[in-house]
Amino acid sequence: VGMSAFTNDTRAEEIEDNPVSMPSYLFTPNIATQIDGAAKLQVNLKPSRYWSLTLNTRYIGPGFRTLGFALMPNDLAEVNIIPSVRILKNKIRLRAKLGIRYNNLQSQKMATTSRFTGFLAANYQVNNAFGFDINYSKNQIESGHKNDTLRLSNIYGSISASPRFLFNAMGGTNNLIFTYTYQNVADKNVYTSNVSNNNTNSVNVLHSLIYTNSLSFTTSLLYNKSEQGSYTSSIYHLSETVGRSFFENKLYTSATLGANFIEVNTKSSQLVFRFTATYSLEKYGNLAFNISNNSYESSGGVVKDYNELYGSVRYNINF
C-alpha cells in the first residue's frame, strides 16, 4: 500500500484550508496538487505439490506518482488468476493465466480502455530424450470511445509448438529444438484495419553440441514471413557459435558468425561476427572483452550500405 502527494506546479495558488497535516517545509499543497494511492495484493495457494493457484491484483490511482519509478503506469486496476497443475508423475505441466485490466478509474477520460489477457502453456516431458511444449496466448484491447475513428479494438493471438530432443552423438551431448510460431494481429477499427492487420509465421531450429572438455557448438536457423496489408517481408537467418573454457574454467571464450537475408520490396543481406572473452578474477571480479563487426548490404537505394566495428573492455566486481 502506498500514497503519494504530487504538485504539478509549485507556483500555483495555495489552499487556504490545508487538509493535509504535514510540516510546510516538507510539503505544501496547492490547487495543482494530486493526492492518490496505490495498492498491490498477491495470494499464493499451494495445498499440494501437484497444483497451485496464484491471485494477484493491483490498484494505481490516476494521481499516484512515485519518484522511484518515474515511468510506472498509473490509472489502472488489474486482476490476474494463475493456476498451475502437474499430472502423470510430473511429466505434464499445465499453466494458465487469465487477467483483466482497465483504466479511467475516476472517469477523467473520454472513454475507458480495457484489456483481457489469456495464456496457456503445456509442457510434456515424455522421457529423458524427448519433450514437447505448446504455448497459446491471446490479448484483447478495447476502448468504448463513441467516435469510431478513435475507437480501439485489437486482438493479438499467438501459438507455438516446440518438440525437444536430447541424445548422444558425434562424441558429445546434443540438444535439438524445433519451434513453429504463428502470430496474428487483428485490428477491428474500420479505418485502420487495412494497414494494421498482420500475420506472421516463423520456424526456428536450434542445435547445440557440448563436449566434456567444455567445447560447444551452437547452430541456429530461422525463417520468418510476415504479411501486413499489401506488404510481405521474409527473413532468413543462419548463425554458428563456438565456445570453450580454459584455465580451469576461469577463461570463457566464444565466437559467432551469422548471416541475415531480408526480402521486402528489395533484397538485403547482413553479415555479423562477434568474439567475446571473459576471465574470472574470483573475489576480485571479472574482466570481459568484446569485439563485433556488422556489415549490411542492400540492393535498394533507400537504406545505404554500411560497415561498423564495435569493441569494449569491461571490468565488473560485486561486493
C-alpha positions in Angstrom: 0.0 0.0 0.0 1.3 3.4 -0.9 0.2 7.0 -1.1 1.7 10.0 -3.0 1.3 13.7 -3.0 2.5 15.4 -6.2 2.3 19.1 -7.2 2.3 19.8 -10.9 3.1 23.5 -10.5 4.7 24.8 -7.3 3.8 28.4 -8.3 0.0 27.7 -8.2 -2.2 29.2 -5.6 -2.0 27.7 -2.1 -5.0 26.1 -0.5 -6.3 28.2 2.4 -7.8 25.3 4.5 -5.0 22.8 4.2 -6.5 19.3 4.5 -3.0 17.7 4.8 -1.4 17.7 8.2 2.2 18.0 7.3 5.0 20.4 8.1 5.2 23.1 5.4 8.9 22.7 4.9 8.3 19.2 3.7 5.2 19.7 1.6 2.8 22.5 0.9 -0.2 21.5 -1.2 -1.9 23.9 -3.7 -4.6 23.8 -6.3 -2.2 21.8 -8.6 -1.6 19.1 -6.1 -2.7 15.5 -6.6 -3.0 13.1 -3.7 -3.7 9.5 -4.6 -2.9 5.9 -3.5 -1.9 2.5 -4.8 -2.1 -1.0 -3.5 -0.9 -4.4 -4.5 -2.0 -7.8 -3.2 -0.9 -11.3 -4.1 -2.2 -14.6 -2.6 -0.4 -17.9 -3.3 -2.2 -21.2 -2.6 -0.2 -24.5 -2.8 -2.2 -27.2 -1.0 -0.4 -29.9 -2.9 2.9 -30.3 -4.8 0.8 -31.1 -7.9 -1.2 -27.9 -8.2 -1.2 -24.3 -7.1 -3.2 -21.1 -7.6 -2.0 -17.5 -7.5 -4.2 -14.5 -7.4 -2.7 -11.0 -7.8 -4.4 -7.7 -8.1 -3.2 -4.1 -8.0 -4.8 -0.6 -8.0 -2.9 2.5 -9.0 -4.8 5.7 -8.8 -4.6 8.3 -11.7 -2.9 10.8 -9.4 -0.4 8.4 -8.0 3.3 9.4 -8.7 6.5 7.9 -7.4 10.0 9.3 -7.9 11.5 5.8 -7.5 9.8 4.6 -10.7 9.2 7.6 -12.9 7.7 5.7 -15.8 5.4 3.5 -13.8 1.9 3.5 -15.4 -1.0 4.8 -13.3 -4.8 5.0 -13.6 -5.3 1.2 -13.7 -7.0 -1.7 -11.9 -5.9 -5.2 -12.6 -6.8 -8.7 -11.5 -4.9 -11.9 -12.6 -5.6 -15.6 -11.8 -2.7 -18.0 -12.4 -3.3 -21.8 -11.9 -0.7 -24.5 -12.3 -1.2 -28.3 -12.4 1.3 -31.2 -12.7 0.0 -34.7 -13.7 1.3 -38.1 -14.8 4.1 -38.1 -12.2 5.2 -34.5 -13.1 5.6 -35.4 -16.8 2.9 -32.9 -17.8 2.8 -29.4 -16.5 -0.1 -27.1 -17.3 0.0 -23.4 -16.6 -2.6 -20.7 -17.4 -3.3 -17.1 -16.8 -6.5 -15.1 -17.0 -6.4 -11.4 -16.4 -8.3 -8.1 -17.0 -7.1 -4.5 -16.7 -9.0 -1.3 -17.2 -8.3 2.4 -16.7 -10.4 5.6 -16.3 -10.9 4.8 -12.6 -12.2 8.3 -11.8 -14.0 9.0 -15.1 -11.5 11.6 -16.1 -11.1 10.4 -19.7 -13.5 10.4 -22.6 -13.5 6.6 -22.8 -12.4 3.5 -20.7 -9.9 1.1 -22.2 -10.0 -2.5 -21.1 -7.5 -5.3 -21.7 -8.1 -9.0 -21.5 -5.1 -11.4 -21.2 -5.2 -15.1 -21.6 -2.3 -17.6 -21.6 -2.0 -21.4 -21.7 1.2 -23.4 -21.6 1.6 -27.2 -21.7 4.9 -28.9 -21.2 5.2 -32.7 -21.7 8.4 -34.5 -20.9 7.8 -37.9 -22.4 11.1 -39.3 -21.3 14.7 -38.1 -20.8 15.2 -37.9 -24.6 12.1 -36.2 -25.8 9.8 -33.4 -24.7 7.1 -31.2 -26.2 5.9 -27.7 -25.5 2.8 -25.8 -26.6 2.1 -22.2 -25.8 -1.1 -20.2 -26.6 -1.8 -16.6 -25.8 -4.5 -14.1 -26.6 -4.7 -10.4 -25.7 -7.6 -8.1 -26.5 -7.7 -4.4 -26.1 -10.9 -2.4 -26.4 -12.0 1.2 -25.8 -15.5 2.4 -25.5 -15.0 5.7 -27.4 -18.1 6.9 -29.2 -16.2 8.2 -32.2 -15.5 5.2 -34.4 -12.3 6.8 -35.8 -10.8 6.8 -32.3 -12.3 3.5 -31.1 -9.7 0.9 -30.2 -10.3 -2.8 -30.7 -7.3 -5.0 -31.3 -6.8 -8.8 -30.8 -3.3 -10.3 -30.5 -3.0 -14.0 -30.8 0.0 -16.3 -30.7 0.5 -20.1 -30.8 3.8 -22.0 -30.8 4.8 -25.7 -30.8 8.3 -26.9 -29.8 9.5 -30.6 -29.8 12.7 -31.1 -27.9 15.3 -33.9 -28.3 18.3 -34.8 -26.2 20.7 -37.5 -27.4 24.3 -38.5 -27.6 26.1 -38.4 -30.9 29.4 -37.1 -32.5 31.2 -37.7 -29.2 29.1 -35.3 -27.2 25.6 -34.3 -25.8 23.2 -32.9 -28.3 20.1 -30.7 -27.8 17.8 -30.2 -30.7 14.8 -27.9 -30.6 12.3 -27.2 -33.4 9.9 -24.3 -32.9 7.0 -23.1 -35.0 5.2 -19.9 -34.2 2.1 -18.3 -35.6 1.2 -14.7 -34.6 -1.9 -12.8 -35.7 -2.9 -9.1 -35.1 -6.5 -8.3 -35.9 -7.5 -4.6 -35.9 -11.3 -4.1 -35.7 -11.2 -0.4 -36.4 -12.9 0.3 -39.7 -10.4 2.9 -40.7 -7.0 1.3 -39.7 -7.6 -2.4 -40.2 -6.3 -2.4 -43.8 -2.8 -1.4 -42.7 -2.7 -2.9 -39.2 -3.7 -6.5 -39.7 -0.7 -8.7 -39.5 0.1 -12.4 -39.9 3.5 -13.9 -39.1 4.8 -17.4 -39.5 8.2 -18.4 -38.2 10.3 -21.6 -38.0 13.3 -21.9 -35.8 15.8 -24.7 -35.4 18.4 -24.7 -32.6 21.0 -27.3 -32.2 23.8 -27.4 -29.6 26.6 -29.9 -29.2 28.5 -30.0 -25.9 31.7 -32.0 -25.2 33.1 -32.9 -21.8 36.2 -30.7 -22.4 33.7 -27.6 -22.4 33.9 -27.2 -26.2 30.5 -26.4 -27.6 28.9 -25.7 -30.9 25.5 -23.9 -31.3 23.7 -23.7 -34.7 20.7 -21.5 -35.2 18.4 -21.5 -38.3 15.4 -19.1 -38.6 12.8 -18.4 -41.2 10.2 -15.6 -40.7 7.5 -14.4 -43.0 5.2 -11.5 -42.2 2.2 -10.2 -44.1 0.8 -6.8 -43.3 -1.6 -5.1 -45.7 -0.1 -5.2 -49.2 3.5 -5.8 -47.8 5.2 -9.1 -47.3 8.6 -9.5 -45.7 10.8 -12.5 -45.3 13.8 -13.1 -43.1 16.4 -15.9 -43.3 18.9 -16.3 -40.6 21.9 -18.6 -40.1 24.5 -18.5 -37.3 27.1 -20.7 -35.7 28.7 -20.1 -32.2 31.7 -21.9 -30.9 32.6 -21.6 -27.2 35.2 -23.1 -24.9 36.6 -22.6 -21.4 40.3 -22.5 -20.4 42.4 -22.4 -17.3 40.0 -24.4 -15.1 37.0 -22.6 -16.4 38.4 -19.2 -15.4 38.5 -18.0 -19.0 35.5 -18.5 -21.3 35.7 -17.6 -25.0 33.1 -17.7 -27.8 33.0 -16.7 -31.4 29.8 -16.2 -33.5 29.4 -15.9 -37.3 26.0 -15.2 -38.6 24.1 -14.0 -41.8 20.7 -12.5 -42.3 18.9 -12.3 -45.7 15.9 -9.9 -45.8 13.3 -9.5 -48.6 10.7 -6.8 -48.6 10.5 -4.7 -51.8 14.2 -5.2 -52.3 16.7 -7.7 -51.1 19.4 -7.0 -48.5 21.9 -9.0 -46.5 23.7 -8.7 -43.2 26.9 -10.4 -42.0 27.7 -10.4 -38.3 30.9 -11.5 -36.5 31.3 -11.4 -32.7 34.1 -12.5 -30.3 33.9 -12.4 -26.5 36.2 -13.4 -23.8 35.5 -13.3 -20.0 38.1 -14.0 -17.4 37.2 -14.6 -13.8 39.4 -13.0 -11.1 37.4 -14.8 -8.4 36.8 -12.5 -5.5 38.3 -9.6 -7.4 35.5 -9.6 -10.1 35.8 -10.5 -13.8 37.2 -8.9 -16.9 35.4 -9.1 -20.2 36.4 -8.2 -23.8 34.1 -8.0 -26.7 34.6 -7.1 -30.4 32.0 -7.3 -33.1 31.6 -6.4 -36.8 28.3 -5.7 -38.6 28.2 -5.4 -42.4 25.0 -4.5 -44.2 24.4 -4.5 -47.9 21.2 -3.5 -49.7 20.2 -3.8 -53.3 17.8 -0.8 -53.0 18.6 2.9 -52.7 16.5 3.6 -49.5 19.0 2.2 -47.0 22.7 2.7 -47.7 25.3 0.0 -47.2 27.4 0.3 -44.0 30.0 -1.5 -42.1 30.5 -0.9 -38.3 33.1 -2.2 -35.9 32.5 -2.2 -32.1 34.8 -3.2 -29.3 34.6 -2.9 -25.5 36.5 -3.9 -22.3 34.6 -4.2 -19.1 35.5 -4.8 -15.5 32.9 -5.9 -13.0 33.1 -6.6 -9.3 30.4 -7.4 -6.7 30.9 -6.6 -3.0 
